[in-house]
Amino acid sequence: MAKQLDFEKDMVKLPYANLMLEITRKCNLECAHCMRGEAQNIDMPDKILETVFNQVEQIYHLSLTGGEPFLAPQTIEKMVDTIIENNIYLWRCTTVENGTILDNRGIRCINALNRLGEYIYNSVWNEKTKKNLDEKPPVTVSVSNSKYHNNNTRKALSFYKLYANQYLAIDDQGEWETGLKDKQGNPLKNKDIKGNGKIWLKKQGRAENFLNAKYTSHLYRVDFWLNKDENKACVNTSVEICSNGNVIPAEPLSFKTMDSKNMGNVLNEPISCMIYRWNWNQPLDKTEVMQYCNNMELLENPKLPDKKRGELTLLNSYIDSKKTLLVAGHKDYPYLSRNDLYTAAIATLILMWCKMLKNTEPDITEEDIIELLITREFTGNYTKKFTIQDLKKIVDNIVAKHNRLVIKNQGVFEYLKYRIELSTHDVKYYNNLKISTYD
């Protein structure tokens, strides 16, 4: 039987659905909308590249970002060399350029990506994929077609195509299909969306104070799948490695946000350990966090009806309470599994809301609240009608299970010390944890 993985301590090589590398923080433009903020004189060092690829089992999609990636040809060349020398299983690589690096630096980057495409095609792709006429080349360089970029898209496309081989596609980012439609039902391309900053701009970097920019956050759980025996894992959430080695869930964030709120740094600890710890501290899923951000935007509308405002405020308060219980719960009951912690936290949350709504919404029954929140938080069909007593019993049983684990692992004396410490955790203690869904 394979050894059970210890993600808290061991370096575990992981497969990634999408891994993003911030090649550089240099940029030759100063776009008013740039969500990264002010450019920085940083290229990803060789040591970080080597460290990252030593911890990778395979990558389905590798995305290169910046800054402007083509300003650092030596980094792209080193990345390609590292992938090939280590025989990394990589299925596809893409990058978006601003289309202004039309000199030897751009040629070097294209030549390096030509080599990467040839490697993927000959060493990774199977015969079925090679024969698929609908399959794009393994590497794609897209030229930005944003109104904010002072570039000549057509000229850039022609220049890069002069040097690209058969394994490298050059395309116009504006022609990407989005899957979205306008009010008349016509398909929208990327250039249609890029012309409307309200759809894609985020309150980050130079766009922080744009009136049409939206809230976003990366403070959500990384989808860290484990098999039943916990000896195989896969990262499905997009993960970004910054030029300085910081690790974050990939979102359009400013350099400032990336450096202040991240999982850690690849030069200090394994990525697998960072993700493991991050998921205890950021336990909400991405959908819920983005719902919270969307509610924040709606609440800024002065014309929002009072009833709707109350509903959205209540929902965000619920999400905040949920995150607080999950994060504080792990600190207070560290031996609980994720499933036990989640069950106890949600049961506690439902008890809290039953008590609160009993005073503010007397027309809503406890049974209705319990059924509504259980349906929201758990999948599956539940024929049992849970009561307040049932929920209290669930919490008590899980706490008792944790206490037995403390005694088993630390002994009775340490258990008594633990209980004394736990008794001091009052409202002030939990407020000082400063747990927030959007920070």
Buried (B, 14 or more C-beta within 10 A) or exposed (E): EEEEBEBEEEEBEBBBBBBBBBBBBBBEBEBEBBBBBEBBEBBBBBEBBBBBBBBBBBBBBBBBBBBBBBBBBBBBBBBBBBBBEEEBBBBBBBBBBBBBBBEEBBBBBBBBBBBBBBBBBEEBBEEEEEEEEEEEBBBBBBBBBBEBBEBBBEEBBEBBBEBBBEBBBBBBBBEBEEEEEEEEEEEBBBBBBBEEBEBBBBBBBBBBEBEEBBBBBBBBBBBBEBEEEEEBBBBBBBBBBBBBBBBBBBBBBBBBBBBEBBBBBBEEBBBBBBBBBBBBBBBBBBEBBBBBBBBBEEBEEEEEEEEEBEEBEBBBEBBBBBBBBBBBBBBBBBBBEBEBBBBBBBBBBBBEBBEBBEEEEEEEEBEEBBBEBBEEBEEEEEEEEBEBEEBEEBBEEBBEBBBEBBBEEEEEEEBEEBEEEEEEEEEEEBEEEEBEBBE
